[in-house]
Amino acid sequence: SDFLDKSVGVFILGGLGSWFGLLGLLLVRLLLFQRVKGIAGLGFGE
């Protein structure tokens, strides 16, 4: 059962890691998009 507990823990940690990775990527893309939009807006005088 010890092996099972370890594999479940690794599975959960891996899932959390991938979720945080995806959220991080989305946040970075959103921030970059906002910054680009802001620069474009300033450039176009909007």
C-alpha positions in Angstrom: 0.0 0.0 0.0 3.0 2.3 0.5 3.8 2.1 -3.2 0.2 2.9 -4.0 0.2 6.0 -1.7 3.4 7.2 -3.3 2.1 6.8 -6.9 -1.1 8.6 -6.0 0.9 11.4 -4.4 3.0 11.8 -7.5 0.0 11.7 -9.7 -1.8 14.4 -7.7 1.4 16.6 -7.6 1.9 16.1 -11.3 -1.7 17.1 -12.0 -1.4 20.2 -9.9 1.9 21.0 -11.5 0.4 20.8 -15.0 -2.6 22.8 -13.9 -0.4 25.6 -12.5 1.8 25.4 -15.6 -1.3 25.9 -17.8 -2.6 28.7 -15.6 0.8 30.4 -15.7 1.0 30.2 -19.5 -2.5 31.7 -19.8 -1.7 34.5 -17.4 1.5 35.3 -19.2 -0.2 35.3 -22.5 -3.0 37.5 -21.1 -0.5 40.0 -19.6 1.5 40.1 -22.8 -1.7 40.6 -24.9 -2.8 43.4 -22.6 0.7 45.1 -22.9 0.7 44.7 -26.7 -2.8 46.1 -26.8 -1.8 49.0 -24.6 1.2 49.8 -26.8 -0.9 49.5 -30.0 -3.6 51.7 -28.4 -1.0 54.4 -27.6 0.5 54.1 -31.0 -2.9 54.5 -32.7 -3.9 57.3 -30.3 -6.9 55.4 -28.9 
